[in-house]
Amino acid sequence: MSVIAAFRIPSTDFELGRILRIEGVSSIELENLVPIGDATVPLFWIHNSTRDSFAASVQRHPTVNSASEVDVFEDRALFTLDWDANHDHLFEGIRKSKGQLLSAVGTPDKWNFEIRFPTRDALSEFTTHCEDAQVSLEATRVYNPTDPTAGPWYGLSEPQREAITLAVRNGYYDIPRGCTTKELADELGISDQAVTERLRRAIVALTTHALFPSDSET
């Protein structure tokens, strides 16, 4: 049976964290990891940063080939990063243990990851790999995604669960709607666009984990 683990990791302990450790960036949220050929290309949101200086700073890193802006909103921008992931022991450990990255949010000092592993043995393999590679892991939660008493489940991160729970309770999915995304945004203290994106990702996570469970859970 699969297990989800949440970790807090210093930015200086893994390659991508060091690459994205840029002054002036308040937070970074990993959107996805896209395989292109032999490379793994991350898509991520940056907040409160000058876009031009961010791209220039990142591209000075020796393992980065390029950083490209994909989309821009009022308070954040979406970037893609072409880099050599072979130097990153953290992502190597996720790949070797067949982990699935559910969420990753970082600051210049630390990152919070949620990773789904097919078995507890796979989780143990991952933690051993990180220990050998001197990647400091602080486990903040380990839970069964199908156990509702264990906290967030079916792949939802805490912010996603908070947003979709509030939306359902306030009648956002009712006909007619009981509230707007702007009203949800005001209550959550984030932008209208961020609410829309958070709800979209929550629905994708729920659908993926509820309708397409891994073979180990069937």
N, C-alpha and C positions, 0 to 999 in steps of 0.2 A: 504494500500500500504506500502511496506517495506521502511525502511530508514536506511542509513549507517551513523554511527557516529564515528569520530576519537577523541581519548582522549589521553592526556598526564598525566601519573600517577607516583608519586614518588615511587621508588623501595621499600621504607620502609613501604608503605601503604598496601601491600598485601603479602600474604604468599610466593607465588612463587617468587616474586621480592626479598624478603628477603633471600630466599634460594639461589638464583642465584647471589646475590650481593657479588661477589668474586673479590678480588684484582688481577689485572693482566689481567682481561677479558675486552677487549675494546668494544665488542658488542656481543649481543646474539639475535638470530632470531628464533622465534618459528616456527617450520615447520608444526606441526600438533598436535592435541589432540586425542589420540587413546583410546577408551573405552575398558578396559579389565576386564570383570566381573563387580564388583561394583566400580572399580577404573578407574580414568582418567589419562592416562600416556602421558605426553608431550614428543614430539620429538623436539629437538632444536639444532641449530648450534651455536658453540662458535668460536670466532675469537681471534687470538693473545693471546693464553693462553697455558701454559704447561698442557697437558691433564691429566697427573697423579696427579698433585697437585690440579687440578680442581675437579676431581672425589673425591679425599680424602676430600677436603674442603666441598663439597656439602653433602657428606654422614655423616658428623658430625652433620648436622642439625637434631633435634629430630623428625621431621615429615617425614624424608626421609628414605626409606628402602634400596634403592640402586640407583646408577647412573652407567649406562653402556654405553660404547663407541660402536657405531653402524658402523660408517664409518669415514674415515680420508682422507683429501685432504691436499694440500700443505699449505694452509693458514687458514684452519678451520677444525673442527671435529663435527660430528653428535652424539649427546647423547640422551639416553632415561632416564627418571627419574621416579622411582617408589616412590610415595609419598602419603601422606594422604591429599587429596584435601578438606576434610571436614572443615579444619581450614582456608580455603582461602575464605574470604567474597567476593572478586572480582569475582571469578569464580562461586561462589554460585549465585551471582546476575545475571551473564550471563545466567546460567542454568535456573533460575526461570523465567526470562523474555523471555525465548526461543530465546536468541541471538545466532548468529553464528559468531565465531571468524574468521575474514578474514586475519588479519596479526597482528603480535606483535614483535616489535624490541626494545631491551632494552640495557641499560648500567648500571653500578653499581649505578647510581643516579636516572635514570628515564626510563620509558617505554612509547612507543607510540603504541596504540592499534587502530585497525579498527574493528568495530563490526556491524554486520547487524542485525536489529531488524524487526520483522514481521509488527509492526505498531508503530506509534509515542507514543501510550499509553504504549507499551512495553518498549520503550526507557525511558519514564518518570518513569516507574516502576523501571527500572534499576538504574537510577540516584538517585531516592529516597532511594533505598536499600543501595547504596554506601554511601550516606549522613548519613544514620542511622548507618552504620558500620564504619563511620569515615575514609572512603577511599576517598582521595582528587582527584576529577576529573577536569581536565582542558579541556573543549571541544574545539578542534581546527577546527572542521568542522562537519557539519551535512548536508546531501544531499540525494536526491532521486536518487537511482542507475540507473534509466531509463531516467534521464534527462541529456543529454550530456553537457548542459551549466553549470552544477553544479560541474564540475571538473572530477576527476577519477570516473568511473562508471563500472557497471557490476562486482563489487567485486575486481577490480584491485587496488593494492596499487600504490602509486606514483612511486616507483622504477620499478615495473612491467610495468606500463603504459609507462614510459620513454623507457624501453628496447624494448618492442614490437613495439612501434611507430617508434623507430630508425631502428629496423630490417626491418619493412615493407618499410619505406622510402628508405632504402639503398639496397632493393632488395634481402634480405636474403631468402625470401620465393619464389622468382622467379625461373624459370627453363631456363637456368642455374642460379645458385645463383649469386647475384650481390655483395655479400660480405661474409666474414667468421665470425665465432663467435669471433675469435681473433681480427679482425678489430673492431667489435662491442665493445669488452672488452677494447681495447685501447681507444676508444672514450668515453666510460663510466667511465674509470678509475678503473675497477674491473678485476678480473681474468676471464680467458676463461671459467672455470668451473662454476663460479658464473653467467655468462651470460646465459649459457645453462640451469642452474637451474631456473633462473629468468624467462626466456622465457617459460619453461615448466609450471611453476606455473601460469604464465599469461594466457596461453592457457587453463589450467584447470579452472581458475576463469571465463574467458570469456564463455567457454562452459557451465559451471554449471549455471551461472546466466542468460545466454541468452536462453538456451534450456530447462532448468528445473526451471523456476521461481516458487516462492511459490504460493500457492492457492490464497493468498490475492492479487496477481498482475494479476491474470487471469480473 
